[in-house]
Structure formats: structure tokens, C-alpha cells
Amino acid sequence: MKYCNVTIDGVKINVPDDMMILDAAKQAGIIVPTLCHLKGISATGACRVCIVETGGGKVQTACSFPVAEGMMVKTNTPKIREMRKTILEMIIANHNAECTTCVRSQSCELQSLAMIYGIEDSHFKKKFNQEPVDMSSATIVRDQSKCILCGRCVSVCNGVQNIGALGFIGRSIDMHVGLAYEHQLSESTCINCGQCIVNCPVGALKERDYLSEVQLALDDPTFTVVVQTAPAVRAALGEVFGLPMGTPVTGKMVASLKRLGFDYVFDTDFAADVCIMEEGTELLNRIRAGAHLPMITSCSPGWVKYAETFYPELLPHMSSCKSPQNMMGALLKSHFAEIKGIDPAKMIVVSVMPCTAKKFEVERQELEVDGIRDVDFSITTRELGRLIKKAGIDFKYLNDEKFDDFYGDSTGSAVIFGATGGVMEAALRTVADIINGNDLKEIEYTVVRGIQGVKEAKVQVTPDFTAKIAVAHGGKNMHYVMDKLAKGELSDYHFIELMACPGGCVNGGGQPIVDAKAKMHIDLRVERAKALYHEDSNILHYRKSHHNPSVMKLYETYLDAPNSHKAHHLLHTSYQRRD
């Protein structure tokens, strides 16, 4: 690799000669503003906000123009500041600036730049897209009046997720972001992952909000309202209240939920342990029978819809297990309702998830038991943050509290579900013990950890059995693995974990939004995952799902055994082809 000497705002640095000015400036400790740029994903120069001077009065976009030997770059001249201000005013003129009522107020990158550059109003005539708000999806709301044509959603949907639901349509002043044949979101190939939301710099994309429905249920004394929280939520909720990224806030989260008025507060991790019991047993049965291998995990609803849409012929490879969210809901409305003498029809189950696709999942008819929906409402980490703030709860100063008994028990295997490779590692811990017939001490399957897009490995489970496994996260990587499976190249594999969101649930579409500037300095997938692995190795007493005493009691007193007839009735599902 060749290097060159560059001077940026008087700071001399030596950088690779193929580096863009934007990255070189960061290395020099200088932040150049952007709106369209996404690290490692998009460098189109579409928004023009990152312009800099490169000598001789020439102006270039820092995100798409490479450095050169002896280059003198100026990022903060009067000319550049005025040009940036004008560009921002032009963008604002085409943006429905409902800042006081917008869900992205105070976390909007356009709003932040407008404040930095002292923009009080645009000098240009206001004209923005008047297309009706697309409310067709159960998960994602599209408001074209706020779209600034930065192209981030298009880049993520196509380049990262490999879905292609969103794209640019038209030319010149008629250009807009839309879907094939100008259809609505519900009619598209969208898998509801929400990666477009967390990468949108403004409020053009947001999750479908169900807080009003949840609040109505909490205010109605005739309902028993139960809440469950996914593992990845505790790793990110603190960010909503100004805590450092990766701060585990399990105790404060539980305390806030109890103050909000939920009758019972349970941990979805309990159901994740149940899921491992069911999924691990299903895997062993398939290995013994030699049928429909490799088996593929089914915990990610975005991945499930992806498989139903793009690879319906491979659906027999999917585990029939419901996700932990729906396993928990099914158990609450059957076993727990029986214990407490609650009419399931008068029980409202709310899930707090890092995932927007969970909103779609709870509406699937395949996930009902005897006509009763497993989960009534799924809200995101962001929605929970808003609910806590609305109630005036001072989150940072809450004393830690514990989940309610029985369904509050969980293990380290369950909590790592929130990171890519976590489901695989949890399953291996239990399956290895069952096959070996004893309690193995070596349980750190680090080969499946990390943010590498695709991980393929051989794991020596017993002296006589080696498991061939694969882990992939993000649509593009899922496509790579599924193409190999479709071609028969993975026919000798046993188990595959696929997650729709890059990094797994810690980077789900419902997690707190981190602006592009911050993402240039940190990898949120890594930082949030640390909180989960910390709980696994340092906080929780049990680290294997089959060691959870409450799970074992559940099977002894209610479910009989993993994969029993009763377990299948409550905890397993089927899939459908989506044209």
C-alpha cells in the first residue's frame, strides 16, 4: 500500500493514497459534515454538504474525492462555510420541517447541522413531496415529505441488505425514493428489518408506533398487562438517556417498566432458553434422521420473511420453532394464565424488542394458538425510551430491580441471543452436553463470535462427531449462504444461524439511532455486544439453557419434554411462500 503526505487545515498527516479526504480529515482530528455518507456503504457525494477546498479554489466532495501527494485541503474557509449553509438551506426548502412534532427531533442530523450553521429559515421557496404518508406496513412508516434524497436508505436496502425494495425513481425535480411500480411498502419485497430507519438522517422513515395502544391497555384495570424484554434492549436502552454505548441497564429497565404500571415484567431470555431446548432437540432429531439438514435458525423475523420471499423452496430447512418473543407470549397466555387464573382474552402481552420486524411477526396468523395471538403489541427500544420519558421517570437514577419470579430466570446462553453467533453458541452449549452425556466445562465457542459477515467452522462436539456450522448476518451475507445451500454446497452442514440485521439484534432496526458521525469512530455492533457477553460471563449464575431451573420445572410440570405434542402446539409454527 502506498502512502502520501497531505495537509488538512494545517495538520500534516501521512495516509494511504486511496483514502478519501473525509477519512483523512478524521485521522487529522477534523470532522467534515455529511448527510448522505455511510461508512463502508455509501460515498456518492449526493448531498454535497461535505465539500472542501483542495487548492486553487477547487471544491470537491470529501466523501468521494481521494487524497494525493502534497494535497492542501481546507475544510473551514469562509467560502466553504457559506456554500455549506446555502446547500443546507436548499435541502431544508425541500424538507417538511415539522421539527417540534417529528419523532427525530433532537436526533435529526439535518436539524443538528442547521443549528451548527446558524440557519433559522431557508431563503428558497418551500416545496416538498406531497405524496401521502405510506402507513400500509405494520412496521415502517414512509413520509416522503421529509425525504432529502440522501440515498442512505437505498444504499442500505440494496448494498447491505440485498433486498432492493427501495430505489430512486424519476429524474431531475421529479426524482424521489420509491418502490417498484410505485407500490406501497406492504406490497414490496421489504423484510421489515428497519435498517433504512436507523440509517435515515431525518424522519422520512420511522417505526409504526403502538404506544397509544399500550398506554390504553395500561390504563384499563380490566386487563392484566404483561411485558417482556429482549436481550439486546438492555444493551442499548441506556443510550436514550445519555449513558455510554454498551452500558448494561437491565435493573433500571425493569424498574422503569414496573413504574409504568405493567402488572408483570418478564425477561424474554427465559423463552430464549426454552427456544434452545426446543431447537436443540429438533436439531438432534434431524441429525439422527438425516432429514432436512442443515437446519436453519428461525429467531429473526426479518430473516424468516426473507426466506419466504426469496428462497421458499428451502423452507423445509427452517427450524419450526417460534422466536423467543412468541414462545414467551404463548406460554404467558397458557401456562402463566392457568397458574394465575387469568382469562387469556383479558391478558395483553407487550414485547419490547430491538427489532421492527417483530411488529410484523406478532400479526402472523401462524403464530396464534387456538385463535389467540401470542403477543398483542411489539414496541421498539426507541418507543420504550419515549414511554419512559413521557412518564417523567428519571431513568439514570433508578435503583436496579429484578424481573418477576419464574419467568424471570435466564442464563448466559439466552442473553447472547442478541449478538450475531449468539444463538449458535447457545445451542452448541446445550447440544454438546446432551450428546456427550455430561456437563462440559469448555463452553466459550468464540469461533462463532465477532462481526465477520460469514463464519463457517467445524466444531468438535465429541471425539466421534464434528458439527459443521455457519453463521451469517445482514441480507447480503444471508444471500451468499442461501445461494450456496441452494446449489448443494452446504449439504454436509448441520446448523446455520442467520440474522437479518448486520451484527444481529444489537443493531436491530428498533434500536436507538446513532448518527453517521458517531459511527465513523465506533462500531456499535461491537460495543453493544460487549454488554451481553459481560452478563453472560460475569453476572448470570447459569450459562447453559438446560441449567435454567425454571425451564426444567416448566417441562416437568407442563410441557412434558422438548418437542412434545404440547410443546409443538404452543411453541412451533409453519411458514408460507410469499410471491
C-alpha positions in Angstrom: 0.0 0.0 0.0 1.3 3.4 -1.0 1.1 6.4 1.3 1.1 10.1 0.7 1.6 13.3 2.6 -1.4 15.6 3.0 -2.1 18.8 4.9 -5.6 19.4 6.2 -6.3 22.7 7.9 -2.6 23.0 8.7 -2.4 19.5 10.1 0.2 17.3 8.3 -0.6 13.6 8.0 0.6 10.6 6.1 -2.3 8.4 4.8 -2.9 5.7 2.2 -3.1 7.2 -1.2 -6.5 5.7 -1.9 -8.1 7.2 1.2 -10.9 9.7 0.8 -10.5 13.2 2.1 -13.3 12.6 4.6 -11.5 9.7 6.3 -8.1 11.5 6.1 -9.7 14.6 7.9 -11.0 12.3 10.6 -7.5 11.0 11.1 -6.3 14.6 11.5 -9.0 15.1 14.2 -11.3 17.1 11.9 -14.9 16.2 11.4 -16.3 17.2 8.0 -20.2 17.3 8.0 -22.1 14.8 5.9 -25.7 13.7 5.3 -25.5 11.1 2.6 -22.3 9.3 3.6 -22.3 5.9 5.3 -19.0 4.4 6.4 -18.1 1.5 4.2 -21.5 1.6 2.4 -22.1 4.9 0.5 -19.8 7.6 -0.8 -21.9 9.2 -3.5 -21.4 12.9 -2.7 -25.1 13.3 -3.3 -25.8 15.8 -0.5 -22.7 18.0 -1.3 -22.6 19.0 2.4 -19.1 17.6 2.8 -17.5 20.0 0.3 -13.9 21.2 0.9 -11.3 23.2 -0.9 -8.4 21.3 -2.4 -6.2 24.1 -3.7 -6.6 26.7 -6.4 -10.1 27.4 -5.3 -11.3 24.0 -6.4 -14.2 22.5 -4.4 -14.6 18.7 -4.0 -16.8 16.4 -2.0 -14.7 15.0 0.8 -16.5 11.6 0.9 -15.8 10.7 -2.7 -12.5 12.5 -3.6 -9.3 10.8 -2.8 -6.2 12.4 -1.3 -3.0 12.9 -3.4 0.6 13.6 -2.6 1.1 17.2 -1.4 -2.6 18.0 -1.3 -3.6 21.0 0.7 -7.1 20.7 2.0 -9.1 23.4 3.7 -12.4 22.4 5.4 -13.4 25.6 7.2 -12.9 28.6 4.9 -15.5 31.5 4.6 -16.3 30.2 1.1 -16.9 26.6 2.3 -19.0 27.7 5.2 -21.2 29.9 3.1 -21.6 27.2 0.4 -22.5 24.6 3.0 -25.0 26.9 4.5 -26.6 27.5 1.1 -26.7 23.8 0.3 -28.4 23.1 3.7 -30.9 25.9 3.0 -31.7 24.3 -0.3 -32.2 20.9 1.3 -34.4 22.4 4.0 -36.5 24.1 1.4 -37.4 20.6 0.1 -37.9 19.1 3.5 -41.1 19.2 5.6 -39.5 20.7 8.7 -42.1 19.7 11.3 -39.3 19.6 13.9 -41.4 20.1 17.0 -43.7 17.1 16.2 -41.2 14.9 14.4 -40.0 11.7 16.1 -36.5 12.5 15.1 -36.4 15.9 16.8 -33.1 16.3 18.7 -31.7 13.2 16.9 -32.0 14.6 13.4 -28.8 15.1 11.5 -30.2 17.8 9.3 -31.6 19.7 12.4 -28.1 19.5 14.0 -26.3 20.9 11.0 -28.9 23.7 10.6 -28.2 24.7 14.2 -24.4 24.5 13.7 -24.5 26.7 10.6 -27.0 29.1 12.2 -29.8 28.5 9.8 -33.1 29.9 11.1 -35.0 29.7 7.8 -34.4 28.9 4.2 -34.2 31.7 1.6 -35.5 29.4 -1.0 -39.2 28.7 -1.8 -40.5 25.8 0.2 -41.5 22.9 -1.9 -41.6 19.3 -0.7 -43.1 16.0 -1.8 -46.8 15.9 -1.2 -47.2 12.1 -1.6 -49.5 10.7 1.2 -47.7 9.1 4.1 -47.3 5.3 3.5 -48.9 3.6 6.5 -49.5 0.3 4.8 -46.8 -1.6 6.6 -47.2 -3.0 10.1 -43.6 -2.0 10.9 -42.3 1.0 8.9 -43.9 4.4 8.0 -42.6 6.3 5.0 -43.1 10.1 4.9 -41.8 11.4 1.6 -42.4 15.0 2.6 -39.3 14.7 4.8 -37.1 12.8 2.4 -33.9 14.7 1.5 -32.8 12.3 -1.3 -29.6 11.5 0.5 -29.9 7.9 -0.7 -28.9 6.2 2.5 -32.0 4.0 2.7 -31.4 3.0 -0.9 -27.8 2.2 -0.3 -28.6 0.1 2.8 -31.6 -1.7 1.3 -29.6 -2.6 -1.9 -25.9 -2.7 -0.9 -26.1 -4.1 2.6 -29.4 -6.0 2.9 -29.6 -7.0 -0.8 -33.3 -6.6 -0.8 -33.9 -3.9 -3.3 -37.2 -2.7 -2.0 -36.3 0.9 -2.2 -34.8 2.8 -5.2 -34.6 6.1 -6.9 -37.5 6.8 -9.3 -37.7 9.7 -11.9 -35.1 12.3 -12.8 -34.3 15.9 -12.0 -37.0 17.6 -9.9 -39.2 14.6 -10.2 -36.7 12.3 -8.6 -37.9 10.5 -5.4 -37.3 7.4 -3.4 -39.9 4.8 -4.0 -40.8 1.2 -4.6 -41.2 -0.9 -7.7 -44.3 0.2 -9.7 -44.9 2.9 -7.1 -46.4 0.3 -4.9 -46.8 0.7 -1.1 -44.3 -0.8 1.3 -46.6 -3.7 2.3 -46.7 -4.7 -1.4 -43.0 -4.8 -1.8 -40.1 -7.2 -1.0 -39.4 -5.3 2.2 -38.5 -7.8 5.0 -39.2 -5.2 7.8 -35.7 -5.2 9.1 -35.7 -1.4 9.7 -32.1 -0.8 8.6 -33.5 2.0 6.4 -34.8 3.7 9.6 -31.6 3.6 11.6 -29.7 4.9 8.7 -32.1 7.7 7.6 -30.6 11.1 8.8 -34.1 12.6 9.2 -37.6 11.5 9.9 -38.6 10.2 6.4 -38.6 6.7 7.8 -39.8 5.6 11.2 -41.3 2.6 13.0 -45.0 2.1 13.3 -45.8 3.5 16.8 -48.1 1.4 19.1 -47.5 3.4 22.3 -51.1 4.8 22.4 -52.5 1.2 22.3 -50.1 0.1 25.0 -51.0 3.1 27.2 -54.7 2.4 26.8 -54.1 -1.1 28.0 -52.1 0.1 31.0 -54.9 2.5 31.9 -57.6 -0.2 31.7 -58.0 -2.1 35.0 -59.9 -4.9 33.4 -56.7 -6.1 31.6 -53.7 -7.8 33.0 -50.8 -6.3 31.1 -47.6 -8.2 30.9 -44.3 -7.0 29.3 -41.3 -9.0 28.2 -37.9 -7.5 27.1 -35.4 -9.0 24.6 -31.7 -9.3 25.5 -30.5 -6.6 23.1 -32.7 -4.0 24.6 -30.8 -3.8 27.9 -27.6 -3.3 25.9 -28.9 -0.1 24.2 -31.7 1.5 26.1 -29.2 3.5 28.2 -28.2 5.4 25.1 -31.7 7.0 25.0 -30.9 8.6 28.4 -27.3 9.7 27.7 -25.5 6.7 29.1 -22.4 5.4 27.2 -22.9 2.9 24.4 -22.8 -0.6 25.7 -23.9 0.2 29.2 -26.0 -2.7 30.5 -29.1 -1.3 32.1 -31.1 -4.4 33.0 -32.0 -3.4 36.5 -33.0 0.1 35.6 -35.1 -1.1 32.6 -37.0 -3.5 34.9 -37.6 -0.7 37.5 -38.9 1.7 34.8 -41.3 -0.9 33.4 -42.7 -1.5 36.9 -43.2 2.2 37.4 -45.0 2.4 34.1 -47.7 0.2 35.5 -47.1 -3.2 33.9 -48.6 -6.0 36.1 -45.7 -8.4 35.4 -42.3 -7.7 34.0 -40.6 -10.8 32.5 -37.4 -11.5 30.6 -37.6 -12.8 27.0 -34.4 -14.6 27.9 -36.4 -17.2 29.7 -38.1 -18.0 26.4 -34.7 -18.0 24.7 -33.7 -20.8 27.0 -36.9 -22.6 26.1 -36.1 -22.0 22.4 -32.7 -23.6 22.8 -34.3 -26.7 24.4 -36.8 -27.0 21.5 -34.4 -26.0 18.7 -31.5 -28.2 20.1 -33.8 -31.2 20.4 -35.1 -30.6 16.9 -31.6 -30.4 15.6 -30.6 -33.7 17.2 -33.7 -35.4 15.8 -32.8 -34.2 12.3 -29.2 -35.3 12.7 -30.3 -38.8 13.8 -32.9 -39.0 11.0 -30.6 -37.3 8.4 -33.5 -35.2 7.3 -33.6 -31.5 6.1 -30.1 -30.7 7.0 -28.6 -28.2 7.6 -31.3 -26.8 10.0 -31.5 -23.0 10.0 -32.5 -20.9 13.0 -35.9 -19.1 12.9 -35.4 -16.4 15.6 -35.1 -13.4 13.3 -38.4 -12.4 11.7 -36.7 -10.4 9.1 -34.7 -13.5 8.0 -37.9 -15.6 8.1 -39.7 -13.2 5.7 -36.6 -13.1 3.5 -36.6 -16.9 3.2 -40.3 -17.0 2.5 -39.9 -14.3 -0.2 -36.6 -15.3 -1.9 -36.0 -19.0 -1.1 -39.4 -20.7 -0.5 -38.1 -24.0 -1.8 -35.6 -24.1 1.1 -38.2 -23.5 3.9 -38.0 -27.2 5.0 -34.6 -26.4 6.3 -36.0 -23.8 8.7 -36.5 -24.8 12.3 -40.1 -24.9 13.2 -39.5 -23.2 16.5 -41.2 -19.8 17.1 -39.0 -17.0 18.1 -38.4 -16.4 21.8 -40.8 -13.4 21.6 -43.7 -15.6 20.5 -42.8 -18.6 22.7 -43.0 -16.3 25.7 -46.3 -14.9 24.6 -47.7 -18.4 24.1 -46.5 -19.5 27.5 -47.9 -16.4 29.2 -51.4 -16.9 27.7 -51.5 -20.6 28.5 -49.3 -21.8 31.4 -49.0 -18.5 33.3 -52.6 -17.6 32.7 -53.6 -21.0 34.2 -51.4 -20.5 37.3 -52.7 -17.0 37.9 -56.3 -17.8 37.0 -56.3 -15.1 34.3 -58.6 -15.3 31.2 -56.1 -15.2 28.2 -58.6 -13.0 26.4 -58.1 -10.4 29.2 -54.4 -10.6 29.1 -52.3 -8.1 27.0 -48.8 -9.2 26.2 -46.4 -6.4 25.2 -42.9 -7.1 23.9 -40.0 -4.7 23.9 -37.8 -5.6 21.0 -34.7 -4.2 19.3 -36.4 -5.1 16.0 -39.0 -3.5 13.8 -39.8 -6.8 12.1 -41.2 -8.1 15.4 -44.2 -5.8 14.7 -44.9 -7.8 11.6 -44.2 -11.1 13.3 -46.9 -10.6 16.0 -49.5 -10.2 13.4 -48.8 -13.5 11.6 -51.7 -15.9 11.9 -49.3 -18.8 12.0 -48.2 -17.5 15.4 -51.7 -17.8 17.1 -52.7 -20.6 19.4 -56.3 -21.6 19.2 -57.2 -18.3 17.7 -55.4 -16.3 20.4 -52.5 -14.1 19.3 -49.2 -14.8 21.2 -48.2 -11.2 21.5 -50.5 -8.2 21.2 -48.1 -5.3 20.7 -44.4 -5.2 20.0 -42.6 -1.9 20.6 -39.0 -1.0 19.9 -36.2 0.1 22.3 -36.8 3.7 21.0 -40.5 3.5 21.8 -39.8 2.3 25.3 -37.5 5.2 25.8 -40.2 7.7 24.7 -42.7 6.0 27.0 -40.3 6.3 30.0 -39.7 10.0 29.3 -43.4 10.7 28.8 -44.0 9.2 32.3 -41.4 11.6 33.8 -39.2 8.7 35.1 -35.6 9.7 35.8 -34.1 6.6 34.3 -30.4 7.2 35.2 -31.1 7.5 38.9 -33.4 4.5 39.3 -32.4 1.7 41.7 -32.0 -1.7 40.0 -34.9 -4.1 40.3 -35.3 -7.7 39.3 -37.6 -9.4 36.8 -40.7 -11.1 38.3 -40.2 -14.7 39.6 -40.3 -17.8 37.5 -40.3 -16.3 34.0 -37.5 -14.0 35.2 -34.9 -16.8 35.3 -32.5 -16.9 32.5 -29.0 -18.0 31.5 -26.0 -16.6 29.8 -26.9 -18.6 26.7 -30.1 -16.7 26.4 -28.7 -13.2 26.8 -26.1 -13.7 24.0 -29.0 -14.3 21.6 -28.8 -10.5 20.9 -25.4 -10.7 19.1 -24.6 -12.4 15.9 -23.5 -16.0 16.6 -25.2 -16.0 19.9 -28.0 -18.4 19.0 -25.4 -20.8 17.6 -23.2 -20.6 20.6 -26.2 -21.2 23.0 -27.3 -24.2 21.0 -23.8 -25.7 20.9 -23.5 -25.4 24.7 -26.7 -27.5 25.2 -26.3 -29.9 22.3 -22.7 -30.7 23.2 -23.8 -31.6 26.8 -26.6 -33.8 25.6 -24.5 -35.7 23.1 -21.6 -36.2 25.5 -23.9 -37.0 28.4 -22.0 -34.8 30.8 -21.5 -31.2 31.8 -18.7 -29.8 29.7 -16.6 -27.1 31.1 -15.4 -25.6 27.9 -18.4 -23.5 26.7 -16.8 -20.5 25.0 -17.4 -21.1 21.3 -15.5 -18.0 20.2 -15.3 -19.3 16.6 -18.9 -18.1 16.1 -18.4 -14.6 17.7 -17.4 -11.4 16.0 -18.8 -9.2 13.2 -17.3 -11.1 10.3 -20.1 -11.3 7.7 -20.0 -15.0 7.2 -18.4 -17.5 9.6 -18.0 -21.2 8.6 -16.5 -23.6 11.1 -16.1 -27.2 12.3 -16.8 -27.7 16.0 -15.6 -30.9 17.6 -18.6 -31.8 19.7 -17.5 -35.4 20.7 -14.5 -37.5 19.7 -16.8 -39.1 17.1 -18.9 -36.1 15.9 -17.8 -32.9 14.3 -20.5 -30.3 13.7 -20.2 -28.2 10.5 -21.8 -24.8 11.1 -22.2 -21.4 9.5 -23.2 -18.0 10.9 -24.2 -15.0 8.8 -25.8 -11.6 9.5 -27.2 -9.0 7.2 -29.1 -9.6 3.9 -26.1 -9.7 1.6 -24.4 -12.3 3.7 -27.7 -14.3 4.1 -27.9 -14.3 0.3 -24.4 -15.7 0.0 -25.1 -18.6 2.4 -28.6 -19.4 0.9 -27.2 -19.4 -2.6 -24.6 -21.9 -1.5 -27.3 -24.0 0.1 -29.5 -23.8 -3.0 -26.5 -25.1 -5.1 -26.0 -28.0 -2.7 -22.7 -26.8 -1.5 -23.7 -26.9 2.2 -25.4 -30.3 2.1 -23.0 -31.8 4.7 -23.6 -28.9 7.2 -25.6 -29.4 10.3 -26.7 -26.0 11.6 -26.8 -22.4 10.2 -27.7 -19.2 12.1 -28.9 -16.3 10.0 -29.9 -12.9 11.3 -31.4 -10.1 9.1 -29.6 -7.2 10.8 -25.9 -6.6 10.5 -24.4 -7.6 13.8 -27.6 -9.3 15.0 -30.2 -7.8 17.3 -27.9 -5.3 19.0 -28.0 -3.4 15.7 -31.7 -4.0 15.1 -34.0 -1.6 13.3 -35.6 -0.6 16.5 -32.5 0.3 18.5 -31.5 3.9 19.4 -30.4 5.8 16.4 -26.7 6.7 16.2 -25.7 9.4 13.7 -23.2 8.8 10.9 -20.6 11.0 12.6 -20.5 8.8 15.6 -20.4 5.6 13.5 -17.2 6.8 12.0 -15.5 6.4 15.4 -17.2 3.3 16.8 -18.7 0.0 15.8 -21.9 -0.1 17.7 -22.3 -3.8 16.9 -19.2 -4.5 18.9 -19.9 -2.1 21.8 -23.5 -3.2 22.4 -22.5 -6.9 22.1 -19.9 -6.4 24.9 -22.8 -5.7 27.4 -24.4 -9.1 26.5 -21.2 -11.1 26.8 -20.4 -9.3 30.1 -23.8 -10.5 31.5 -23.1 -14.0 30.2 -19.7 -14.4 31.8 -19.9 -12.2 34.9 -23.5 -11.6 36.0 -25.6 -14.7 35.4 -25.2 -17.7 37.6 -26.2 -20.3 34.9 -24.7 -20.2 31.4 -26.5 -23.1 29.7 -30.1 -23.2 28.8 -30.7 -26.7 30.2 -29.3 -25.5 33.6 -32.2 -23.0 34.0 -34.2 -24.5 36.9 -37.4 -22.7 35.9 -37.2 -24.0 32.4 -36.7 -27.6 33.7 -39.6 -27.1 36.0 -41.7 -25.9 33.1 -41.1 -29.1 31.2 -41.6 -31.3 34.2 -44.9 -29.8 35.2 -46.4 -28.5 31.9 -44.7 -29.2 28.6 -43.6 -32.8 29.4 -40.5 -32.7 27.2 -38.8 -30.7 24.4 -40.6 -31.3 21.1 -43.6 -33.0 22.9 -47.0 -32.8 21.4 -47.9 -29.9 23.8 -44.7 -28.1 23.1 -45.3 -28.3 19.3 -48.8 -27.0 19.8 -47.7 -23.9 21.7 -44.1 -23.3 20.6 -43.7 -24.3 17.0 -45.0 -22.8 13.7 -45.1 -23.1 10.0 -44.1 -20.8 7.1 -45.6 -19.7 3.8 -44.4 -18.8 0.3 -44.6 -15.1 -0.4 -44.8 -14.2 -4.1 
